[in-house]
């Protein structure tokens, strides 16, 4: 297992080195104005690798590269680009090229390419797209961001239940309007309501005279076009889906969501949760300084306010600290351990809420578990900290005080780490970006107050 891991790491290093070399070569070739050289450099480069190279190029050379490639440019690259880079390119590239890209791409990828354009530019692009592709694309834009309707592909295969297997096969051979790749055929009634689905493998193993109704699988998991993409991802994960039909408010089939799109959603949602827990907005490495500061500064300002609150607690015991300097040395230990313990609980809680694993049914059980974990960790760490304090300062009472403060703060950290995210989620707010600020405030304030308060009572 370890050798395979090392081999994978080596391959990834080789790939990154190749992309880095490609970036330097492209940059030099663009500066030289060698169009033929650019086409030769990118001839055998796959879309994901070319997308990564474009992201690493200076901003002014990205558009120049695409224009130099002309007909040789693979529009699938747009699907692989970072969102910020893709939006920048869609604003700078001519509408004629974007219209051609929208025609070549799947409807969901085309929607992502055009979604942040000015309405006038988007309409101008729509006018240059053939009617069928335009209708499919406009259908995607009928639904909000991060919904199944925006995520879906409008191209799918649907047949009537009374069709024979032979008729379906002939239809697929003769039709020019089918998706490039698909693995399921949906069975619909005259109102286009989904009755079931047939796997291509099942279809091809069945005699031509058999009707579709006899071999279709009626056990489907359709998703509403207005449903949040995160909920769609949960259904794919729960039921091990490869595709899912998308239906409108009248239960009519309007599109299909495939697993490759859901994988992207899962990755995006995981990254958003991770960034939010750190107090960072939806930013990428391609964002400008202005947008990065705008994303991070608000939560830093909130953190500053909570830090001032913790400092006010310390000020209440300034006389105590002045009489016993060792308290100032040990204070960060109490606050730090409380903060770390709270972050552990909070991270598990936020993730459980995001996956719908934590609800009213099991909330009391989980809260009890985390409380007991907090007490247990408090007892373990208080003993270690008390021993360190005793050998460091030679004071038994001081060791007892910090041990008691440690138990209190780790208990509070456990309770706050689970109750605060639950409370925020109860108000239908996202607990990921805001929980950390409140949890840290609670553990700092309680930790300092417990430690300095006990010290002022017992030691002075």
C-alpha positions in Angstrom: 0.0 0.0 0.0 2.8 2.4 0.9 4.7 1.8 -2.4 1.5 2.5 -4.3 1.0 5.7 -2.4 4.6 6.7 -3.1 4.1 5.9 -6.8 1.0 8.0 -7.0 2.9 10.9 -5.3 5.7 10.6 -7.8 3.3 10.6 -10.7 1.6 13.7 -9.4 4.9 15.4 -9.0 5.8 14.6 -12.6 2.5 15.9 -13.8 2.9 19.2 -11.9 6.4 19.6 -13.2 5.1 19.0 -16.8 2.3 21.6 -16.2 4.9 24.0 -14.8 7.1 23.5 -17.9 4.1 24.0 -20.2 3.3 27.3 -18.5 6.8 28.7 -19.0 6.9 27.4 -22.6 3.4 28.9 -23.4 4.4 32.2 -21.8 7.6 32.5 -23.9 5.9 31.4 -27.1 3.0 33.9 -26.6 5.6 36.7 -26.1 7.3 35.6 -29.3 3.9 35.7 -31.1 4.5 32.1 -32.4 0.9 30.9 -33.0 2.0 27.6 -34.6 4.3 26.9 -31.7 1.4 27.4 -29.3 -0.7 24.9 -31.1 2.1 22.4 -31.1 2.6 22.8 -27.4 -1.0 22.2 -26.6 -1.8 19.5 -29.2 -1.5 16.5 -26.8 -2.4 18.3 -23.5 -5.6 17.1 -21.9 -8.3 19.6 -20.9 -7.8 19.5 -17.1 -4.0 20.0 -17.5 -4.5 22.8 -20.0 -7.0 24.4 -17.6 -4.4 24.3 -14.8 -1.8 25.9 -17.1 -4.2 28.7 -18.1 -4.8 29.4 -14.4 -1.1 29.7 -13.8 -0.5 32.1 -16.8 -0.5 35.8 -16.3 -4.0 37.2 -16.7 -3.2 39.2 -19.8 -1.9 36.0 -21.6 -5.0 33.8 -20.9 -7.2 35.4 -23.5 -4.3 35.7 -25.9 -3.7 31.9 -25.6 -7.3 31.0 -26.4 -7.5 33.4 -29.3 -4.2 32.0 -30.8 -5.5 28.4 -30.5 -8.7 29.3 -32.4 -10.4 26.2 -33.8 -7.9 24.0 -31.9 -9.1 25.2 -28.5 -11.0 22.5 -26.6 -14.0 24.1 -25.0 -14.1 21.4 -22.3 -11.3 23.4 -20.7 -13.9 25.9 -19.5 -15.5 23.1 -17.4 -12.2 22.5 -15.6 -11.3 26.1 -14.8 -11.4 27.8 -11.4 -14.6 29.7 -11.1 -12.9 33.1 -10.8 -10.7 32.5 -13.9 -13.6 31.2 -15.9 -15.7 34.3 -15.0 -12.8 36.6 -15.9 -12.4 34.9 -19.3 -16.1 35.0 -20.1 -16.1 38.7 -19.6 -13.0 39.3 -21.8 -13.6 36.8 -24.6 -15.8 37.8 -27.6 -19.4 36.8 -27.5 -19.1 34.9 -30.7 -16.5 32.5 -29.2 -18.7 32.1 -26.0 -21.7 31.3 -28.2 -19.7 28.5 -29.9 -18.5 27.2 -26.6 -22.1 27.1 -25.2 -23.1 25.1 -28.3 -20.3 22.5 -27.8 -20.6 22.2 -24.0 -23.2 20.3 -22.0 -26.0 22.7 -20.9 -24.9 22.7 -17.3 -21.3 23.6 -18.1 -22.5 26.2 -20.6 -24.7 27.7 -17.9 -21.7 28.0 -15.5 -19.7 29.7 -18.3 -22.4 32.4 -18.9 -24.1 32.8 -15.5 -22.2 35.9 -14.4 -22.3 37.8 -17.6 -24.4 41.0 -18.1 -27.9 40.2 -19.2 -27.4 42.0 -22.5 -24.3 39.9 -23.3 -26.0 36.7 -22.4 -29.0 37.5 -24.6 -26.6 38.4 -27.5 -25.0 35.0 -27.0 -28.3 33.2 -26.9 -29.3 34.8 -30.3 -26.2 33.1 -31.9 -27.1 29.6 -30.5 -29.2 27.2 -32.5 -32.8 26.9 -31.1 -32.6 23.5 -29.4 -29.3 24.3 -27.6 -30.7 27.7 -26.6 -33.9 26.2 -25.3 -32.0 23.7 -23.1 -29.7 26.4 -21.8 -32.5 28.8 -21.0 -34.2 26.0 -19.1 -31.1 25.8 -16.8 -31.3 29.6 -16.2 -34.9 29.3 -15.0 -33.6 27.8 -11.8 -31.5 29.4 -9.1 -27.8 29.0 -8.4 -26.7 25.8 -6.6 -30.0 24.0 -7.5 -30.6 20.7 -9.3 -32.0 22.7 -12.2 -28.8 24.6 -12.7 -26.7 21.5 -12.2 -28.6 19.2 -14.6 -27.9 18.4 -18.2 -30.9 19.0 -20.5 -29.9 16.3 -22.9 -31.3 12.9 -22.1 -32.9 9.9 -23.7 -36.6 9.2 -23.0 -38.9 6.7 -24.6 -42.5 5.4 -24.2 -43.2 2.2 -22.1 -44.9 0.5 -25.1 -41.9 0.8 -27.3 -40.0 -2.4 -28.1 -36.4 -2.9 -27.4 -35.7 -3.0 -31.1 -37.5 0.3 -31.7 -35.4 1.9 -28.9 -32.2 0.6 -30.4 -33.1 1.8 -33.9 -34.1 5.2 -32.5 -30.7 5.6 -30.8 -28.9 4.6 -34.0 -30.8 7.1 -36.2 -31.3 10.1 -34.0 -28.8 12.9 -34.1 -30.1 14.6 -31.0 -28.9 12.2 -28.3 -26.3 13.1 -25.7 -22.7 12.2 -26.5 -22.6 9.7 -23.5 -25.3 8.2 -21.4 -25.9 5.0 -19.5 -29.7 5.1 -18.7 -32.8 5.5 -20.7 -35.8 7.1 -19.0 -39.3 5.8 -19.5 -42.0 8.5 -19.6 -45.8 8.7 -20.1 -47.5 11.1 -22.6 -47.3 13.9 -19.9 -43.5 13.3 -19.7 -43.8 12.0 -16.1 -41.1 9.5 -15.3 -42.2 5.9 -14.9 -38.9 4.2 -14.7 -35.5 3.7 -16.3 -33.6 1.1 -18.3 -29.9 0.5 -18.1 -28.2 0.3 -21.5 -26.6 -3.0 -20.5 -30.1 -4.5 -19.7 -31.4 -3.1 -23.0 -28.7 -4.6 -25.1 -29.1 -8.1 -23.5 -32.8 -8.2 -24.2 -34.6 -9.6 -27.3 -35.8 -6.9 -29.8 -39.5 -7.8 -29.5 -39.7 -7.3 -25.7 -41.4 -4.1 -24.6 -39.6 -1.5 -22.5 -42.3 -1.7 -19.8 -41.2 -5.3 -19.1 -37.6 -4.5 -18.4 -37.7 -1.1 -16.9 -36.8 -0.4 -13.3 -39.6 1.6 -11.6 -37.5 2.2 -8.4 -36.2 5.7 -9.2 -35.0 8.6 -7.1 -36.1 11.8 -9.0 -35.0 15.2 -7.7 -36.8 18.4 -7.9 -35.3 21.0 -10.2 -35.6 23.5 -7.3 -33.8 21.3 -4.8 -30.5 22.4 -3.4 -27.5 20.7 -5.0 -26.1 19.7 -1.6 -29.3 17.7 -1.0 -28.9 16.1 -4.4 -25.4 15.1 -3.5 -26.7 13.5 -0.3 -29.2 11.4 -2.3 -26.5 10.2 -4.7 -24.3 9.2 -1.7 -27.2 7.5 0.2 -28.6 5.5 -2.7 -25.3 4.9 -4.7 -26.8 6.6 -7.7 -25.0 7.1 -11.1 -27.8 9.3 -12.5 -31.0 10.9 -11.3 -33.9 12.3 -13.3 -34.7 16.0 -12.6 -38.4 16.9 -12.6 -40.3 20.2 -12.4 -43.1 21.2 -10.1 -45.5 19.1 -12.3 -43.3 16.0 -12.0 -42.3 16.3 -15.7 -38.9 15.2 -16.8 -36.7 18.3 -17.6 -33.1 16.9 -17.2 -30.7 14.6 -15.6 -28.0 14.9 -13.0 -25.0 12.6 -13.4 -22.5 11.5 -10.8 -19.6 13.4 -12.3 -21.5 16.6 -11.6 -22.3 15.5 -8.1 -18.6 14.7 -7.4 -17.8 18.4 -8.2 -20.6 19.5 -5.9 -19.3 17.3 -3.0 -15.8 18.8 -3.5 -17.1 22.3 -3.6 -19.3 21.9 -0.5 -16.4 20.3 1.4 -14.1 23.2 0.5 -16.7 25.7 1.4 -17.2 24.1 4.9 -13.5 24.0 5.4 -13.0 27.6 4.4 -16.0 28.7 6.4 -14.7 27.0 9.6 -11.6 29.1 9.2 -13.6 32.3 8.8 -12.8 32.6 5.1 -15.4 33.2 2.4 -15.8 31.5 -0.9 -12.4 32.6 -2.2 -9.7 31.0 -4.5 -6.1 31.6 -5.2 -7.1 33.4 -8.4 -9.0 36.1 -6.5 -7.6 39.7 -6.4 -6.3 41.3 -3.3 -9.4 43.4 -3.0 -11.8 40.4 -3.0 -9.6 38.4 -0.6 -9.5 41.3 1.9 -13.2 41.7 1.5 -13.7 38.1 2.3 -11.5 37.8 5.3 -11.7 41.2 7.0 -15.3 41.0 8.4 -14.6 37.9 10.5 -11.2 39.2 11.6 -13.0 42.3 12.9 -15.5 40.1 14.7 -12.6 38.2 16.2 -11.0 41.4 17.3 -14.2 42.3 19.2 -14.2 38.9 21.0 -10.5 39.2 21.8 -11.2 42.6 23.4 -14.0 40.9 25.5 -11.5 38.3 26.7 -9.0 41.0 27.6 -11.7 42.8 29.7 -12.1 39.7 31.7 -8.3 39.6 32.3 -8.4 43.3 33.3 -10.9 42.4 36.1 -8.1 40.4 37.7 -5.1 42.6 37.0 -4.4 43.0 40.7 -4.4 39.3 41.1 -1.9 38.9 38.2 0.3 41.6 39.6 0.7 39.8 42.8 1.3 36.4 41.2 3.1 36.6 37.9 3.0 32.9 37.4 -0.7 33.2 36.6 0.2 35.2 33.4 2.5 32.4 32.4 -0.1 29.7 32.7 -3.2 31.6 31.4 -2.5 30.8 27.7 -2.5 27.1 28.5 -6.0 27.1 29.8 -7.4 29.2 27.0 -5.5 27.3 24.3 -6.6 23.9 25.4 -10.2 25.0 25.7 -10.1 26.5 22.2 -8.6 23.3 20.7 -11.1 21.0 22.4 -14.0 23.2 21.4 -12.8 23.2 17.8 -12.7 19.4 17.7 -16.3 19.2 18.9 -17.5 22.1 16.7 -15.9 20.6 13.6 -17.6 17.2 14.1 -20.9 18.9 14.9 -20.9 21.2 11.8 -20.0 18.3 9.6 -22.8 16.2 11.1 -25.3 19.0 10.6 -24.1 19.4 6.9 -24.7 15.7 6.3 -28.1 15.6 8.2 -26.6 13.2 10.6 -27.5 15.3 13.7 -31.2 16.0 14.3 -33.7 16.2 17.2 -33.8 12.5 17.2 -30.2 12.0 18.3 -29.3 15.5 19.6 -29.6 14.7 23.3 -27.6 11.5 22.9 -24.8 13.3 21.1 -24.8 16.2 23.6 -24.5 13.8 26.4 -21.6 12.0 24.7 -19.7 15.2 24.1 -20.3 16.3 27.7 -18.8 13.1 29.0 -15.9 13.4 26.5 -15.3 16.9 27.8 -15.2 15.8 31.4 -12.9 12.9 30.6 -10.5 15.0 28.6 -10.6 17.6 31.4 -9.6 15.0 34.1 -6.8 13.7 31.9 -5.3 17.1 30.9 -5.9 18.7 34.3 -3.7 16.0 35.9 -0.9 16.6 33.4 -1.1 20.4 33.6 -1.2 20.3 37.4 2.0 18.2 37.5 3.7 20.6 35.1 2.6 23.6 37.1 3.8 22.0 40.4 7.3 21.1 39.1 7.6 24.4 37.3 6.6 26.8 40.1 6.7 24.4 43.2 3.2 25.4 44.3 0.6 22.8 45.2 -2.3 25.3 45.5 -1.4 26.7 42.0 -1.4 23.2 40.6 -4.9 22.6 42.0 -6.2 25.9 40.7 -5.1 25.3 37.1 -6.4 21.7 37.3 -9.8 22.8 38.3 -9.8 25.6 35.7 -8.8 23.1 33.0 -11.7 20.8 33.9 -14.2 23.6 33.9 -13.0 25.0 30.5 -12.8 21.7 28.7 -16.4 20.9 29.9 -17.6 24.3 28.7 -15.6 23.8 25.4 -17.4 20.5 24.8 -20.9 21.9 25.5 -20.3 25.1 23.6 -18.7 23.3 20.6 -22.0 21.3 20.1 -24.7 23.6 21.3 -23.6 26.8 19.5 -23.6 25.2 16.0 -27.0 23.5 16.8 -28.5 26.8 17.9 -27.2 28.6 14.8 -28.6 25.8 12.5 -31.9 26.0 14.4 -32.3 29.6 13.1 -31.7 28.3 9.5 -28.2 30.0 9.4 -25.0 28.4 8.3 -23.1 27.3 11.4 -19.7 26.8 9.6 -18.5 30.5 9.3 -19.9 31.8 12.6 -19.6 29.0 15.1 -15.8 29.4 15.5 -16.0 33.0 16.6 -18.7 32.4 19.3 -17.1 29.1 20.5 -13.7 30.7 20.9 -15.2 33.7 22.8 -16.9 31.3 25.2 -13.8 29.2 25.9 -11.5 32.3 26.3 -13.9 34.2 28.6 -14.8 31.2 30.8 -11.2 29.9 30.8 -9.7 33.2 32.0 -12.6 33.8 34.4 -12.4 30.3 36.0 -8.6 30.3 36.3 -8.1 33.9 37.6 -11.3 33.8 39.7 -10.2 30.6 41.5 -6.7 32.0 41.9 -7.9 35.2 43.5 -10.0 33.1 46.0 -7.5 30.3 46.8 -4.1 31.8 46.3 -4.3 35.4 47.6 
